[in-house]
Amino acid sequence: MKKPSLKDIAKITGVSPTTVSRVLNGKAKAYRISLQTNELVVQTASEIGYIPNQTARGLRLKKSHTIGLILPNITNPFFSRIACAIENAARSSGFSIILTDSQHDQNLEIESIRMLMSRNVDGLIVLPMGQDENHLILVVESGIPLVIADRYFPDLNCPQVISDNYQGAFNATEHLIDNNHKNIACIQGRQNTSVNNERLKGYKDAMEKHQLKVVSTFIVGDDFGTKNGYVSMKILQSNHPRPTAIFAFSNLIALGALKAMRENNMEFPHDISMVSFDNDQPLLEYLATPITTVAQQTDEIGQIAFKLLMTLVNNNEEKTDVFDKEPNIVILPTKIIKRESVTRPKSALSTTHIQ
């Protein structure tokens, strides 16, 4: 079936293709086109199923109303939640999203950026997989509007949206300490990233504040996934003494650790307590022992990232240098949601009972 065109609408309505184009581009008032003609054209376009050619319109206006979004792993609920928030914000503003998954591979991330730039997207939102910003600096220097989310690069001159990873980790560790835990291990994520570094610093500072020794063998892990949680928990279970509490740097790490505990017949949380750092996923409440989590504002991260990008896109059209002097960093606070996964260690319970 032939795709309806402007000429088809013109033929049906009896007006010129130029008039049809002006009406459908919202310029009827500017060209003094009558309300009757405007309504006739719009109604006819709807009835015959006319769909504007956005690519041609974008080339004409030098604006595609499309933005590129790059995630490290679309299967991770944290990233997919942010993507959903960005997509919803974009749709309500008349923008489309081209989504790519770098699969935690920097080469794929660079390749995705090049592909999206070749598609003439109006801007990019990138959730980088690592800590190398050289390819991102090139994007900024090219003039393409860019916003970074989840990671932080102090030398990158563009808007960035992050969680307060340090304070969230500090609070999580202190919550375990307040419950009388002293042997607290942490299962970290991808090392040498801003997210991991800040959480690790928060953990160490909380331990040191309470005069608790930071044991190097209690710091394990190298990835934010479930496999890392599982393997790392197996390693921690071989330590003597064993940790009485775990600070997991993501919900996926926590789930992997739970599997290892179950295989070793550990009673959770009575043998070992746990706190995770992520977004507050519904699944955490449906576990046999709901997990205490440091919740990030994932929806807000996505919404703010999109709004910052729109500021850049609009100012780019006006040829102004917004954020030219220094990057605009938005740091969102976290909230600890306490559940049943944290209890006092058995030794502390026994001491309390004797007293």
C-alpha positions as CSV (number, residue, x, y, z in Angstrom):
1,M,0.0,0.0,0.0
2,K,1.4,3.4,-1.0
3,K,2.4,5.6,1.9
4,P,0.3,8.8,2.0
5,S,2.1,12.0,0.9
6,L,1.6,15.8,1.1
7,K,0.4,15.7,-2.5
8,D,-2.3,13.2,-1.6
9,I,-3.6,15.6,1.1
10,A,-3.4,18.5,-1.3
11,K,-5.4,16.5,-3.9
12,I,-8.1,15.6,-1.4
13,T,-8.4,19.0,0.2
14,G,-8.0,21.0,-3.0
15,V,-5.2,23.2,-1.5
16,S,-1.6,23.5,-2.6
17,P,1.2,21.1,-1.3
18,T,2.9,24.2,0.1
19,T,-0.1,25.2,2.1
20,V,-0.4,21.6,3.4
21,S,3.3,21.6,4.4
22,R,2.9,24.9,6.3
23,V,-0.2,23.7,8.2
24,L,1.5,20.4,9.2
25,N,4.6,22.3,10.3
26,G,2.5,24.5,12.6
27,K,3.0,27.6,10.5
28,A,-0.6,28.3,9.5
29,K,-0.9,31.4,11.6
30,A,2.4,32.8,10.3
31,Y,1.1,32.5,6.7
32,R,-2.4,33.6,7.6
33,I,-4.0,30.3,6.6
34,S,-7.7,30.2,7.6
35,L,-8.8,28.2,10.5
36,Q,-11.2,26.2,8.2
37,T,-8.3,25.2,5.9
38,N,-6.1,24.4,8.8
39,E,-8.7,22.0,10.3
40,L,-9.4,20.4,7.0
41,V,-5.7,19.6,6.3
42,V,-5.1,18.3,9.8
43,Q,-8.2,16.1,9.7
44,T,-7.5,14.8,6.2
45,A,-3.9,13.9,7.2
46,S,-5.2,12.0,10.2
47,E,-7.9,10.1,8.2
48,I,-5.5,8.9,5.5
49,G,-2.7,8.0,8.0
50,Y,-0.1,10.5,6.9
51,I,3.2,10.1,8.8
52,P,5.7,13.0,8.4
53,N,9.2,12.1,7.2
54,Q,11.2,13.0,10.2
55,T,14.5,12.3,8.5
56,A,13.8,14.8,5.7
57,R,12.4,17.3,8.2
58,G,15.5,16.9,10.4
59,L,17.8,17.5,7.4
60,R,15.9,20.6,6.5
61,L,15.8,22.0,10.0
62,K,19.2,20.7,11.0
63,K,17.6,19.0,14.0
64,S,16.6,15.3,14.2
65,H,14.7,15.3,17.5
66,T,16.7,12.2,18.3
67,I,19.2,11.6,21.1
68,G,21.7,8.8,21.6
69,L,21.8,6.8,24.8
70,I,24.7,4.5,25.7
71,L,24.4,2.1,28.6
72,P,27.1,-0.3,30.0
73,N,24.6,-3.2,30.3
74,I,20.9,-3.0,29.4
75,T,20.2,-6.2,31.4
76,N,21.2,-4.6,34.7
77,P,18.0,-3.3,36.3
78,F,19.8,-0.2,37.5
79,F,20.7,0.9,34.0
80,S,17.4,-0.1,32.4
81,R,15.5,1.9,35.0
82,I,17.5,5.0,34.1
83,A,17.0,4.3,30.4
84,C,13.2,4.1,31.0
85,A,13.2,7.5,32.8
86,I,15.2,9.1,30.0
87,E,12.9,7.6,27.3
88,N,9.8,8.8,29.1
89,A,11.2,12.3,29.4
90,A,12.3,12.3,25.8
91,R,8.9,11.1,24.5
92,S,7.0,13.8,26.4
93,S,9.3,16.4,24.8
94,G,8.8,15.0,21.2
95,F,12.2,13.3,21.1
96,S,13.1,9.7,20.1
97,I,15.9,7.6,21.6
98,I,18.5,5.5,19.8
99,L,19.7,3.1,22.5
100,T,23.0,1.1,22.4
101,D,24.6,-1.3,24.9
102,S,28.4,-1.1,25.3
103,Q,28.4,-4.5,27.1
104,H,31.1,-3.1,29.5
105,D,33.5,-2.8,26.5
106,Q,35.1,0.5,26.0
107,N,35.8,-0.2,22.3
108,L,32.1,-0.8,21.8
109,E,31.3,2.4,23.7
110,I,33.6,4.4,21.4
111,E,32.1,2.6,18.3
112,S,28.6,3.4,19.6
113,I,29.4,7.1,20.0
114,R,30.8,7.3,16.4
115,M,27.7,5.6,15.1
116,L,25.3,7.9,16.9
117,M,27.2,11.0,15.8
118,S,27.0,9.8,12.2
119,R,23.2,9.6,12.6
120,N,23.1,13.3,13.4
121,V,21.6,12.9,16.8
122,D,20.9,16.2,18.6
123,G,22.9,15.1,21.6
124,L,24.2,12.1,23.6
125,I,23.6,10.8,27.1
126,V,26.4,8.3,28.1
127,L,26.7,6.1,31.1
128,P,30.4,5.2,30.7
129,M,31.6,1.7,31.5
130,G,35.1,2.8,32.8
131,Q,37.2,5.7,34.0
132,D,38.9,6.7,30.7
133,E,37.4,10.0,29.5
134,N,39.7,10.7,26.4
135,H,37.0,9.7,23.9
136,L,34.4,11.7,25.8
137,I,36.6,14.8,25.7
138,L,36.7,14.5,21.9
139,V,32.9,14.5,21.8
140,V,32.7,17.7,23.9
141,E,35.3,19.3,21.6
142,S,33.3,18.3,18.5
143,G,30.4,20.5,19.7
144,I,27.9,17.6,20.1
145,P,25.9,18.2,23.3
146,L,26.9,15.5,25.9
147,V,25.7,14.6,29.3
148,I,27.3,12.0,31.5
149,A,25.3,10.0,34.1
150,D,26.4,7.6,36.9
151,R,30.1,8.2,36.5
152,Y,32.1,11.4,37.3
153,F,35.1,12.8,35.4
154,P,36.5,16.0,37.0
155,D,38.3,17.0,33.9
156,L,35.4,16.5,31.5
157,N,33.7,19.9,30.7
158,C,30.0,18.8,30.4
159,P,27.0,18.2,32.7
160,Q,27.2,15.1,34.9
161,V,24.6,13.5,37.1
162,I,25.8,11.2,39.9
163,S,24.7,9.7,43.2
164,D,26.4,10.6,46.5
165,N,28.3,7.3,46.4
166,Y,30.6,8.3,49.3
167,Q,28.0,9.3,51.8
168,G,25.7,6.4,50.9
169,A,28.6,3.9,51.4
170,F,29.5,5.6,54.7
171,N,25.9,5.3,55.9
172,A,25.6,1.7,54.9
173,T,28.8,0.7,56.8
174,E,27.9,2.7,59.8
175,H,24.5,1.0,59.9
176,L,26.3,-2.3,60.2
177,I,28.6,-1.0,62.9
178,D,25.6,0.4,64.8
179,N,24.3,-3.2,64.9
180,N,27.5,-4.3,66.6
181,H,29.4,-5.7,63.5
182,K,33.1,-5.3,63.5
183,N,34.2,-7.8,60.9
184,I,32.6,-6.1,57.9
185,A,33.7,-7.2,54.4
186,C,32.9,-5.4,51.2
187,I,32.3,-6.9,47.8
188,Q,33.2,-4.1,45.3
189,G,32.3,-3.6,41.7
190,R,34.4,-2.5,38.7
191,Q,37.7,-1.2,40.2
192,N,39.1,2.2,39.4
193,T,35.8,3.7,38.4
194,S,34.5,6.8,40.2
195,V,31.5,4.9,41.5
196,N,33.6,2.1,43.0
197,N,36.3,4.4,44.4
198,E,33.8,6.6,46.2
199,R,31.9,3.7,47.8
200,L,35.2,2.1,48.8
201,K,36.3,5.3,50.4
202,G,33.0,5.7,52.3
203,Y,33.4,2.1,53.6
204,K,37.0,2.7,54.8
205,D,36.3,6.0,56.4
206,A,33.3,4.7,58.4
207,M,35.4,1.8,59.7
208,E,38.2,4.1,60.6
209,K,35.9,6.6,62.3
210,H,34.8,3.8,64.7
211,Q,38.4,2.6,65.2
212,L,37.8,-0.7,63.3
213,K,40.6,-2.2,61.3
214,V,40.2,-2.3,57.5
215,V,41.3,-5.8,56.6
216,S,42.6,-6.1,53.0
217,T,41.4,-9.7,52.7
218,F,37.9,-8.4,53.5
219,I,37.9,-6.2,50.3
220,V,37.2,-8.4,47.3
221,G,35.5,-8.3,43.9
222,D,36.0,-6.7,40.5
223,D,32.5,-6.4,38.8
224,F,29.0,-5.3,39.6
225,G,27.4,-8.6,38.5
226,T,26.0,-11.7,40.2
227,K,29.0,-13.9,39.3
228,N,31.3,-11.6,41.1
229,G,29.0,-11.7,44.2
230,Y,29.0,-15.5,44.1
231,V,32.8,-16.0,43.7
232,S,33.7,-13.2,46.1
233,M,31.4,-14.7,48.8
234,K,33.0,-18.1,48.3
235,I,36.4,-16.4,48.9
236,L,35.2,-14.6,52.0
237,Q,33.8,-17.8,53.5
238,S,37.3,-19.2,53.6
239,N,38.6,-16.4,55.8
240,H,39.4,-16.8,59.4
241,P,37.7,-15.2,61.1
242,R,34.8,-15.0,58.8
243,P,33.1,-11.6,58.3
244,T,29.8,-11.2,60.2
245,A,28.5,-8.6,57.7
246,I,28.8,-7.9,54.0
247,F,28.5,-4.5,52.2
248,A,27.7,-5.4,48.6
249,F,28.2,-2.6,46.0
250,S,25.2,-3.6,43.9
251,N,22.0,-5.7,44.2
252,L,23.3,-8.1,41.7
253,I,26.4,-8.7,43.8
254,A,24.1,-9.3,46.8
255,L,22.1,-11.9,45.0
256,G,25.2,-13.8,43.9
257,A,26.5,-13.7,47.5
258,L,23.2,-15.1,48.7
259,K,23.5,-18.1,46.4
260,A,27.0,-18.8,47.8
261,M,25.7,-18.5,51.4
262,R,22.9,-20.9,50.6
263,E,25.3,-23.5,49.2
264,N,27.4,-23.3,52.3
265,N,24.4,-23.7,54.5
266,M,24.8,-20.3,56.1
267,E,21.7,-19.0,57.9
268,F,21.0,-15.5,56.5
269,P,20.9,-13.0,58.3
270,H,21.8,-14.8,61.6
271,D,25.2,-16.1,60.4
272,I,25.9,-13.0,58.3
273,S,24.2,-9.7,57.7
274,M,24.2,-7.7,54.4
275,V,23.5,-4.3,52.9
276,S,23.5,-3.5,49.2
277,F,24.0,-0.3,47.3
278,D,21.8,0.1,44.2
279,N,18.3,1.3,43.4
280,D,15.4,0.0,45.5
281,Q,14.2,-2.8,43.3
282,P,10.9,-4.5,44.2
283,L,12.5,-8.0,44.2
284,L,14.4,-7.1,47.4
285,E,11.2,-7.0,49.3
286,Y,10.1,-10.4,48.1
287,L,13.1,-12.4,49.2
288,A,12.8,-14.7,52.2
289,T,14.9,-12.1,54.0
290,P,14.3,-8.7,52.4
291,I,17.6,-6.9,51.9
292,T,18.5,-3.5,53.4
293,T,19.7,-1.2,50.5
294,V,21.2,2.2,49.9
295,A,18.7,3.4,47.3
296,Q,19.8,5.7,44.5
297,Q,17.3,8.0,42.7
298,T,17.4,6.3,39.4
299,D,14.3,8.0,37.9
300,E,15.7,11.4,38.9
301,I,19.1,10.6,37.4
302,G,17.4,9.9,34.1
303,Q,15.1,12.9,34.2
304,I,17.8,15.4,35.2
305,A,20.2,14.0,32.6
306,F,17.6,14.6,29.8
307,K,16.8,18.1,31.0
308,L,20.5,19.0,31.2
309,L,20.9,17.7,27.6
310,M,18.0,19.7,26.4
311,T,19.6,22.8,27.9
312,L,22.7,22.1,25.9
313,V,20.8,21.3,22.7
314,N,18.7,24.5,22.9
315,N,21.7,26.7,23.7
316,N,23.7,25.0,21.0
317,E,21.1,26.2,18.5
318,E,21.5,29.7,19.8
319,K,25.3,29.4,19.5
320,T,25.9,30.2,23.2
321,D,28.5,28.5,25.4
322,V,26.5,27.2,28.3
323,F,28.6,25.3,30.9
324,D,31.7,26.8,29.2
325,K,33.6,27.7,32.3
326,E,33.2,24.5,34.4
327,P,31.2,21.3,34.3
328,N,27.7,21.3,35.9
329,I,27.8,18.5,38.4
330,V,24.5,17.3,40.0
331,I,25.0,15.1,43.0
332,L,21.8,13.3,44.2
333,P,21.6,12.0,47.8
334,T,20.9,8.4,48.6
335,K,18.5,6.9,51.2
336,I,19.1,3.8,53.3
337,I,16.0,1.5,53.4
338,K,16.3,-0.7,56.4
339,R,15.0,-4.3,56.1
340,E,15.5,-7.6,57.9
341,S,18.9,-8.5,56.3
342,V,20.8,-6.7,59.2
343,T,20.8,-8.2,62.7
344,R,23.3,-8.1,65.5
345,P,26.0,-10.9,65.2
346,K,25.6,-14.0,67.3
347,S,28.5,-13.2,69.6
348,A,26.9,-9.8,70.4
349,L,23.5,-11.5,71.0
350,S,25.0,-14.0,73.3
351,T,26.9,-11.3,75.3
352,T,23.7,-9.3,75.6
353,H,21.8,-12.4,76.8
354,I,24.4,-13.2,79.5
355,Q,24.4,-9.6,80.8
